[in-house]
Amino acid sequence: MSKVVTLNAKDVLGKDYPVIDSFENVKKTSKGLIAMLNAMDEVETKAKEEKRDPLLPEYALVIDEYIIKNVAKLLNLGTEDTKKLNEMSRSDVAEFYEKVAEEFCQMRVPSMGAITGVGEEDKEDNSVEQPKEKLKTVDPK
């Protein structure tokens, strides 16, 4: 059964945009996430070249820029409608893209919380817990 994620954009773009997990949409989403991660790497590389730590707002700008770009590509929006995405709630657009990435690709969109570690304890952790090694008591005799 297909997975569908809908961007509720009727107020800004004149209609809502349901997106299914087609091969093409999965491919667009994966490529968009790769481009976002590469851009984040560029922030780190530039900061290293300048002999400084990357600034958190630099990451935020990259994440937001790529969310807009990637949503526009996913929805096949033209230039004018892409500009209108900037008028929408950031959280609504980001939440839509995050849900697409999770539902279609089983991936997570980078977030400021993930970068700083703040608020991440509330996120569901799907990793497998490694069994802890039991300590052995050794008789000193």
C-alpha positions in Angstrom: 0.0 0.0 0.0 1.4 3.4 -0.9 2.4 5.9 1.7 1.1 9.5 1.2 2.3 12.7 2.9 0.4 15.9 2.3 1.6 19.5 2.5 -1.4 21.6 3.6 -0.7 24.7 1.5 -4.1 25.8 0.4 -3.8 29.2 2.1 -0.5 30.1 0.4 -0.3 28.0 -2.8 -4.0 27.5 -3.5 -4.1 23.8 -2.9 -2.8 21.0 -0.8 -0.1 18.7 -2.2 -0.4 15.0 -1.5 2.8 13.1 -2.4 3.1 9.4 -2.7 6.1 7.2 -2.2 6.8 6.7 -5.9 10.3 5.7 -7.1 10.7 9.2 -8.5 9.7 10.9 -5.2 12.0 8.6 -3.2 14.8 9.4 -5.6 14.2 13.1 -5.3 14.1 12.9 -1.6 17.3 10.9 -1.3 19.2 13.3 -3.7 17.9 16.3 -1.8 19.1 14.9 1.5 22.5 14.1 0.0 22.8 17.7 -1.3 21.8 19.0 2.2 24.4 16.9 3.9 27.1 17.9 1.4 26.3 21.6 2.0 26.6 21.0 5.7 30.0 19.5 5.1 31.0 22.6 3.1 30.1 24.7 6.2 32.5 22.6 8.2 35.2 22.7 5.6 35.0 26.5 5.2 35.1 27.0 9.0 38.2 24.7 9.2 39.9 26.7 6.4 39.2 29.8 8.5 40.6 28.1 11.6 37.3 28.4 13.5 34.4 26.2 14.6 31.3 26.3 12.4 28.5 28.6 13.8 25.1 27.1 14.5 23.3 29.7 12.4 25.4 28.6 9.4 23.9 25.1 9.7 20.4 26.5 10.2 20.7 28.5 7.0 21.8 25.5 5.1 19.1 23.2 6.5 16.3 25.8 5.8 17.6 26.6 2.3 17.6 22.9 1.3 14.3 22.2 2.9 12.8 24.9 0.6 14.7 23.6 -2.5 13.9 20.0 -1.8 10.2 20.6 -1.2 10.0 22.7 -4.3 11.6 19.9 -6.4 9.4 17.2 -4.8 6.2 19.2 -5.6 7.4 20.3 -9.0 6.9 24.0 -8.1 7.8 26.9 -10.4 9.8 29.9 -9.3 6.9 31.9 -8.1 5.4 29.1 -6.0 8.8 28.3 -4.6 9.1 31.9 -3.4 5.7 31.5 -1.7 7.0 28.5 0.3 9.0 31.1 2.2 5.7 32.7 3.3 4.5 29.5 4.9 5.2 28.4 8.4 8.8 27.0 8.6 7.6 24.3 11.0 4.8 23.2 8.6 7.2 22.9 5.6 10.0 21.3 7.6 7.6 18.9 9.3 6.2 17.9 5.8 9.8 17.3 4.5 10.8 15.4 7.6 7.8 13.1 7.3 8.5 12.5 3.6 12.2 11.6 4.4 11.1 9.3 7.3 8.2 7.6 5.5 9.7 7.2 2.0 13.5 6.8 2.8 13.6 5.8 6.5 16.0 8.8 6.9 16.0 11.8 9.2 16.4 15.4 8.1 19.3 17.1 10.0 18.0 19.5 12.7 19.5 22.0 15.0 18.6 19.7 17.9 20.6 16.9 16.3 23.6 19.2 15.8 23.5 20.6 19.4 22.1 17.5 21.1 19.3 19.7 22.6 15.9 18.1 22.6 17.0 14.9 21.0 16.2 12.8 24.0 12.6 13.3 23.2 13.0 11.7 19.7 12.2 8.1 19.3 15.5 6.1 19.1 15.2 3.3 16.7 18.8 2.0 17.2 19.4 -1.4 18.5 20.6 -1.4 22.1 23.9 -3.3 22.5 24.0 -5.8 25.3 26.1 -4.6 28.2 29.1 -6.8 29.0 28.9 -8.3 32.4 31.8 -7.6 34.8 33.6 -10.7 36.0 34.8 -11.0 39.5 38.4 -12.2 39.8 39.7 -13.9 42.9 43.0 -12.2 43.8 44.4 -15.4 45.3 
